[in-house]
Amino acid sequence: MADSFHDEEILGKAYDSRLMRRLLVYLRPYWRMTLFALVAILLFGILQAVPPYLLKVEVDRYLDPTARAQLPKFLSSFLSPNPLVGITQIALILFLPAAVLTFGLEFAQSFAMQLVGQRVMYDMRKQLFAHLQRLQMSFFDRNPVGRLVTRVTTDVDVLNDLFASGVVAIFGDIFSLFSIVVVMLKMDYKLALLTFSVLPIIVLVTAAFRKAVRESYRRIRVAIARINAYLQEHITGMAVLQLFNREKRSFQEFEKINRAHMEAYKDSILAYGLFYPAVELLGMIAVAIILYLGGGMALRGLVTVGTAIAFIQYSQRFFRPIQDLSDKYNLLQAAMASSERIFKLLDTPVTITDPQPSSRGPLPVVTDVGAHRDAPLPSSLVEFRHVGFAYRDEHRVLENVSFSIEPGETVAVVGHTGAGKTTLTNLLLRFYDAQEGQVLFDGVDIRRLRLRELRGNFGIVLQDPFLFSGTIASNIRLGSEWIEDQQIREAARQVGLLEFIESLPGGFQEPVKERGATL
């Protein structure tokens, strides 16, 4: 296995405005739901500052008789001078509704963005699969199936995480921080500065964490791509693997790739295991500073007891968004890398396309085989004129090949392996375009025919039959719904399969699994 062929490309920066603009286009159909989630998360951020402040009000107004704290006019007029009544008002009329509203807003934004994330993932996978179906065969020659599967599965999942819990949640964390900082500075700027004193250490710890996680994530992505590609290749070639007794060697190679994935994840786990306790420790240090210095200030009458207690709660709420933002940074970085790979695939040009209307002449082939199946078929003259073709570079498979096949004529192409027999079919069906010469169908260059029209005039029997999951009937029709049941029976009879199919419990509706496993 050539590592350079199967390796995942490691692309992208922590943030790329160009990629983000392209990603936000997928939110456009769901802008109302996104706006709703954004408003909900901003209100949630504001409410994060409310509970500690209500605790300060309760302590300073009713529990600490020495406090002389000034309250806002609307609170002074609303709260009863009676301690029992006032505490009940704070608990039931202010604190409890704030807690319920906080829960409702968090649920609403989470549900809305999870739904948006799923819809974006659905749209993006549809777009990717539709684009893959249009790409020329030469693209699949250069890209392993495992890598393409990773694009449509793992990479899209990463973007789902970005939309579901990243884009809007980042604004929520920032707004929570902002509202808490404003309230702390307004309440007592000295205690606020004491709380912020551990921030430089947090910045250093966060930078080290990001660097470690970025490297481990890069290794994880490489390992996932190698695992996908290796599994696809070896499961597909299982018969050859067993025939040549390569089980042990293949197992050892897979074990090596799998171990690389495990080691990368272990490093990531270690980084997360150290970072979160470190931030918690620094948060506790900030609390200890407030307990020591803030308590002393309260004893000297410089701050109220309620203020000191509120600052302890604010400090705990202050460090939580910092942790979340660090996690969102890694999510954003992963999403940038995944989006760059996805857009690289989507930007791959389709070179085998239908001709532009201006370049097309009259089309002698039928447009819709189902709608015109009783119309006279074209004469089906096939002609190769001085065709030259190479799959890559200048290593020609065909050189100046010319021949014609008349209608009704039966032709066999014989030659050694690699002589170009399959290449003739690939060129005739426009899986590839010849670099030199022309391939003509009924006297028209096939590059002037629409692909659907061209390929609708050919039937092909493969050396290695491929069966899709579905039923026997759906495999015979292959999407051509105009084919009637009687025609299916006749086709099965002509190839000697009718008796076998009718002996099955489901007949033509007998389920067919991957590669015909049920048969």
FIVO-794788 format. One record per residue (C-alpha): residue in three letters; x, y, z. Coordinates in steps of 0.05 Angstrom, whole numbers, padded with zeros to 5 digits, always signed. Example, Ala and Ser with C-alpha at 12.3 -4.5 7.8 and 13.67 -1.06 7.14 Angstrom:
ALA+00246-00090+00156
SER+00273-00021+00143
//
This chain:
MET+00000+00000+00000
ALA+00029+00067-00020
ASP+00020+00114+00038
SER+00022+00175-00007
PHE-00038+00147-00045
HIS-00081+00131+00015
ASP-00061+00187+00063
GLU-00110+00242+00080
GLU-00090+00311+00058
ILE-00076+00355+00118
LEU-00102+00422+00097
GLY-00128+00485+00127
LYS-00115+00537+00181
ALA-00149+00546+00248
TYR-00196+00596+00214
ASP-00205+00613+00141
SER-00255+00668+00125
ARG-00261+00644+00052
LEU-00281+00574+00075
MET-00327+00601+00128
ARG-00365+00643+00077
ARG-00375+00582+00034
LEU-00399+00542+00094
LEU-00448+00596+00116
VAL-00482+00590+00048
TYR-00510+00523+00072
LEU-00544+00559+00129
ARG-00581+00606+00082
PRO-00643+00561+00073
TYR-00649+00556+00149
TRP-00633+00628+00167
ARG-00697+00637+00208
MET-00681+00578+00253
THR-00608+00600+00259
LEU-00629+00671+00277
PHE-00677+00642+00329
ALA-00620+00601+00359
LEU-00574+00662+00359
VAL-00624+00705+00396
ALA-00637+00648+00446
ILE-00563+00639+00460
LEU-00552+00714+00469
LEU-00609+00717+00520
PHE-00580+00656+00553
GLY-00513+00692+00559
ILE-00546+00751+00593
LEU-00582+00706+00642
GLN-00516+00675+00664
ALA-00503+00739+00703
VAL-00570+00740+00739
PRO-00568+00684+00793
PRO-00505+00708+00829
TYR-00531+00779+00829
LEU-00597+00756+00860
LEU-00557+00720+00914
LYS-00519+00785+00928
VAL-00585+00823+00934
GLU-00614+00771+00982
VAL-00552+00771+01027
ASP-00542+00846+01027
ARG-00615+00865+01037
TYR-00640+00811+01085
LEU-00583+00768+01113
ASP-00529+00819+01129
PRO-00557+00874+01173
THR-00492+00914+01168
ALA-00495+00919+01092
ARG-00512+00986+01062
ALA-00514+00963+00989
GLN-00550+01007+00940
LEU-00601+00968+00898
PRO-00631+00989+00831
LYS-00696+01028+00839
PHE-00740+00975+00807
LEU-00714+00923+00856
SER-00720+00969+00917
SER-00792+00985+00900
PHE-00809+00913+00882
LEU-00779+00876+00942
SER-00815+00876+01008
PRO-00779+00903+01070
ASN-00802+00840+01106
PRO-00744+00790+01102
LEU-00788+00728+01095
VAL-00831+00759+01041
GLY-00771+00789+01006
ILE-00732+00724+01005
THR-00794+00688+00978
GLN-00800+00741+00923
ILE-00728+00733+00903
ALA-00732+00657+00903
LEU-00800+00646+00869
ILE-00812+00708+00827
LEU-00741+00724+00804
PHE-00693+00665+00813
LEU-00738+00607+00794
PRO-00766+00640+00730
ALA-00694+00659+00710
ALA-00672+00586+00720
VAL-00732+00560+00679
LEU-00720+00611+00624
THR-00646+00593+00623
PHE-00664+00520+00614
GLY-00715+00536+00559
LEU-00667+00581+00520
GLU-00610+00531+00524
PHE-00656+00475+00501
ALA-00686+00517+00445
GLN-00619+00538+00415
SER-00590+00468+00423
PHE-00650+00435+00390
ALA-00654+00487+00334
MET-00580+00482+00316
GLN-00578+00406+00321
LEU-00636+00406+00271
VAL-00600+00456+00227
GLY-00537+00414+00231
GLN-00573+00352+00208
ARG-00606+00388+00150
VAL-00540+00419+00128
MET-00507+00350+00132
TYR-00565+00322+00090
ASP-00557+00376+00037
MET-00481+00370+00035
ARG-00482+00295+00028
LYS-00532+00300-00029
GLN-00488+00351-00064
LEU-00426+00308-00054
PHE-00458+00245-00080
ALA-00489+00280-00140
HIS-00420+00309-00157
LEU-00386+00242-00149
GLN-00435+00211-00198
ARG-00417+00262-00251
LEU-00341+00258-00244
GLN-00301+00223-00299
MET-00270+00155-00289
SER-00200+00184-00288
PHE-00216+00218-00222
PHE-00232+00151-00189
ASP-00167+00122-00218
ARG-00129+00174-00176
ASN-00170+00173-00112
PRO-00180+00112-00068
VAL-00250+00094-00048
GLY-00233+00099+00026
ARG-00214+00172+00019
LEU-00279+00189-00018
VAL-00320+00152+00034
THR-00285+00193+00088
ARG-00306+00257+00052
VAL-00380+00238+00051
THR-00381+00209+00121
THR-00329+00232+00172
ASP-00315+00301+00142
VAL-00389+00318+00136
ASP-00400+00294+00208
VAL-00347+00344+00231
LEU-00384+00401+00196
ASN-00448+00377+00228
ASP-00414+00386+00296
LEU-00393+00456+00275
PHE-00463+00478+00257
ALA-00498+00440+00313
SER-00454+00461+00371
GLY-00401+00509+00345
VAL-00423+00569+00304
VAL-00478+00596+00349
ALA-00449+00568+00414
ILE-00385+00609+00403
PHE-00427+00672+00405
GLY-00461+00647+00467
ASP-00396+00635+00503
ILE-00369+00703+00482
PHE-00432+00738+00504
SER-00433+00701+00571
LEU-00362+00723+00584
PHE-00378+00794+00564
SER-00440+00799+00608
ILE-00404+00769+00668
VAL-00344+00815+00660
VAL-00388+00877+00654
VAL-00427+00859+00717
MET-00364+00842+00756
LEU-00330+00908+00737
LYS-00392+00948+00753
MET-00401+00913+00819
ASP-00329+00922+00844
TYR-00271+00932+00796
LYS-00218+00914+00848
LEU-00247+00845+00861
ALA-00257+00837+00786
LEU-00183+00851+00773
LEU-00165+00801+00827
THR-00208+00749+00793
PHE-00176+00764+00725
SER-00105+00757+00754
VAL-00101+00684+00734
LEU-00120+00698+00662
PRO-00047+00703+00636
ILE-00034+00633+00662
ILE-00098+00608+00630
VAL-00076+00638+00563
LEU-00010+00600+00566
VAL-00044+00535+00586
THR-00095+00543+00530
ALA-00041+00557+00478
ALA-00004+00494+00499
PHE-00069+00454+00497
ARG-00087+00478+00427
LYS-00018+00461+00400
ALA-00020+00391+00430
VAL-00091+00377+00406
ARG-00078+00404+00337
GLU-00019+00356+00326
SER-00057+00296+00354
TYR-00118+00313+00312
ARG-00074+00316+00250
ARG-00048+00246+00265
ILE-00119+00221+00279
ARG-00143+00245+00211
VAL-00085+00211+00176
ALA-00099+00146+00213
ILE-00174+00147+00199
ALA-00162+00157+00124
ARG-00111+00100+00123
ILE-00159+00054+00161
ASN-00217+00069+00113
ALA-00174+00059+00051
TYR-00140-00004+00077
LEU-00206-00036+00098
GLN-00239-00020+00031
GLU-00181-00047-00009
HIS-00171-00111+00031
ILE-00245-00129+00040
THR-00256-00120-00035
GLY-00196-00163-00050
MET-00210-00215+00004
ALA-00210-00274-00045
VAL-00140-00256-00070
LEU-00116-00243+00001
GLN-00138-00313+00024
LEU-00114-00346-00041
PHE-00043-00323-00030
ASN-00044-00334+00046
ARG-00033-00260+00062
GLU-00078-00259+00123
LYS-00022-00254+00174
ARG+00016-00200+00137
SER-00047-00160+00124
PHE-00066-00166+00197
GLN+00003-00139+00218
GLU-00003-00080+00170
PHE-00073-00064+00195
GLU-00049-00071+00267
LYS+00004-00018+00253
ILE-00046+00031+00224
ASN-00096+00018+00279
ARG-00043+00028+00333
ALA-00023+00095+00302
HIS-00097+00116+00308
MET-00100+00093+00380
GLU-00035+00129+00399
ALA-00059+00194+00368
TYR-00124+00189+00407
LYS-00085+00174+00471
ASP-00046+00239+00462
SER-00111+00276+00450
ILE-00142+00246+00513
LEU-00080+00265+00553
ALA-00085+00337+00529
TYR-00158+00342+00547
GLY-00146+00306+00613
LEU-00094+00358+00633
PHE-00128+00420+00605
TYR-00196+00417+00639
PRO-00168+00402+00709
ALA-00116+00457+00698
VAL-00170+00509+00683
GLU-00211+00483+00742
LEU-00150+00490+00787
LEU-00138+00561+00763
GLY-00211+00576+00775
MET-00205+00550+00846
ILE-00143+00593+00855
ALA-00185+00653+00834
VAL-00238+00633+00885
ALA-00185+00626+00938
ILE-00160+00697+00922
ILE-00230+00724+00929
LEU-00241+00686+00994
TYR-00177+00713+01023
LEU-00173+00784+00997
GLY-00248+00794+00985
GLY-00263+00767+01055
GLY-00213+00817+01084
MET-00245+00873+01044
ALA-00313+00852+01070
LEU-00288+00854+01143
ARG-00261+00924+01132
GLY-00327+00946+01101
LEU-00297+00959+01032
VAL-00346+00910+01000
THR-00409+00876+01024
VAL-00412+00802+01042
GLY-00463+00792+00986
THR-00414+00822+00936
ALA-00358+00774+00958
ILE-00405+00714+00953
ALA-00430+00736+00884
PHE-00358+00743+00860
ILE-00343+00671+00880
GLN-00401+00648+00837
TYR-00382+00695+00780
SER-00311+00669+00780
GLN-00336+00598+00771
ARG-00382+00619+00714
PHE-00327+00661+00683
PHE-00279+00603+00671
ARG-00331+00555+00642
PRO-00339+00593+00576
ILE-00263+00597+00570
GLN-00260+00521+00572
ASP-00316+00517+00521
LEU-00283+00567+00475
SER-00219+00526+00475
ASP-00259+00465+00456
LYS-00295+00505+00402
TYR-00228+00527+00375
ASN-00208+00455+00363
LEU-00277+00441+00332
LEU-00268+00502+00287
GLN-00199+00479+00266
ALA-00225+00409+00250
ALA-00283+00439+00210
MET-00236+00483+00170
ALA-00194+00423+00150
SER-00255+00381+00133
SER-00288+00437+00094
GLU-00225+00449+00053
ARG-00223+00375+00034
ILE-00298+00375+00018
PHE-00294+00438-00024
LYS-00232+00411-00059
LEU-00274+00351-00080
LEU-00334+00395-00100
ASP-00288+00441-00140
THR-00259+00383-00180
PRO-00281+00399-00251
VAL-00325+00351-00290
THR-00288+00341-00356
ILE-00335+00291-00388
THR-00397+00333-00398
ASP-00455+00343-00446
PRO-00438+00390-00504
GLN-00461+00462-00503
PRO-00523+00474-00546
SER-00483+00518-00594
SER-00434+00462-00610
ARG-00486+00407-00620
GLY-00514+00387-00686
PRO-00574+00343-00698
LEU-00578+00285-00649
PRO-00594+00221-00685
VAL-00604+00180-00621
VAL-00667+00177-00581
THR-00673+00224-00522
ASP-00714+00181-00476
VAL-00713+00107-00488
GLY-00775+00096-00446
ALA-00817+00148-00481
HIS-00795+00127-00551
ARG-00783+00053-00545
ASP-00827+00039-00606
ALA-00790+00089-00649
PRO-00741+00062-00701
LEU-00671+00054-00673
PRO-00612+00089-00705
SER-00569+00050-00753
SER-00515+00045-00699
LEU-00453+00052-00742
VAL-00392+00055-00696
GLU-00327+00084-00723
PHE-00259+00099-00692
ARG-00217+00148-00733
HIS-00142+00153-00718
VAL-00155+00148-00643
GLY-00097+00158-00595
PHE-00106+00151-00519
ALA-00064+00148-00455
TYR-00092+00140-00385
ARG-00035+00183-00358
ASP+00027+00219-00383
GLU+00050+00195-00452
HIS+00044+00120-00442
ARG-00003+00107-00500
VAL-00052+00050-00495
LEU-00080+00064-00564
GLU-00041+00095-00622
ASN-00073+00115-00688
VAL-00130+00063-00683
SER-00181+00064-00739
PHE-00238+00015-00753
SER-00313+00014-00763
ILE-00369-00034-00742
GLU-00428-00037-00789
PRO-00500-00046-00764
GLY-00515-00119-00753
GLU-00441-00138-00754
THR-00412-00180-00697
VAL-00341-00162-00679
ALA-00294-00194-00628
VAL-00233-00155-00603
VAL-00177-00201-00583
GLY-00110-00184-00552
HIS-00063-00195-00494
THR-00074-00162-00426
GLY-00063-00087-00431
ALA-00071-00085-00507
GLY-00130-00037-00501
LYS-00192-00080-00507
THR-00228-00049-00448
THR-00202+00019-00468
LEU-00242+00015-00533
THR-00306+00005-00493
ASN-00287+00061-00444
LEU-00278+00109-00502
LEU-00341+00088-00538
LEU-00383+00100-00476
ARG-00344+00165-00461
PHE-00318+00143-00394
TYR-00255+00176-00421
ASP-00243+00223-00479
ALA-00191+00206-00532
GLN-00133+00254-00535
GLU-00127+00245-00611
GLY-00176+00226-00666
GLN-00251+00216-00663
VAL-00301+00164-00640
LEU-00365+00168-00681
PHE-00434+00140-00671
ASP-00479+00143-00733
GLY-00429+00191-00763
VAL-00432+00240-00705
ASP-00373+00252-00659
ILE-00396+00224-00592
ARG-00371+00288-00558
ARG-00429+00323-00593
LEU-00480+00276-00561
ARG-00511+00281-00493
LEU-00483+00227-00446
ARG-00552+00201-00429
GLU-00570+00195-00503
LEU-00505+00162-00521
ARG-00503+00110-00466
GLY-00578+00096-00472
ASN-00563+00061-00539
PHE-00515+00010-00510
GLY-00524-00054-00471
ILE-00465-00084-00435
VAL-00451-00151-00403
LEU-00394-00146-00353
GLN-00343-00200-00342
ASP-00354-00192-00267
PRO-00428-00178-00255
PHE-00445-00126-00203
LEU-00510-00131-00164
PHE-00539-00073-00124
SER-00579-00081-00060
GLY-00653-00085-00076
THR-00692-00139-00114
ILE-00678-00182-00175
ALA-00728-00139-00214
SER-00695-00074-00194
ASN-00627-00101-00215
ILE-00655-00120-00284
ARG-00688-00052-00292
LEU-00630-00012-00263
GLY-00673+00050-00255
SER-00709+00045-00322
GLU-00780+00044-00295
TRP-00810+00041-00365
ILE-00788-00032-00371
GLU-00850-00074-00359
ASP-00855-00138-00319
GLN-00865-00180-00381
GLN-00801-00152-00412
ILE-00764-00169-00348
ARG-00789-00241-00353
GLU-00769-00245-00426
ALA-00699-00219-00411
ALA-00691-00271-00355
ARG-00716-00325-00402
GLN-00667-00307-00457
VAL-00607-00315-00410
GLY-00634-00379-00379
LEU-00651-00350-00310
LEU-00727-00350-00312
GLU-00735-00419-00281
PHE-00685-00405-00226
ILE-00717-00338-00208
GLU-00787-00367-00206
SER-00762-00421-00159
LEU-00743-00369-00107
PRO-00794-00352-00052
GLY-00800-00280-00074
GLY-00792-00292-00149
PHE-00771-00227-00183
GLN-00782-00190-00117
GLU-00731-00234-00081
PRO-00685-00189-00039
VAL-00614-00180-00065
LYS-00559-00158-00018
GLU-00490-00131-00033
ARG-00455-00171-00088
GLY-00514-00219-00091
ALA-00501-00250-00022
THR-00573-00275-00015
LEU-00567-00314-00081
//
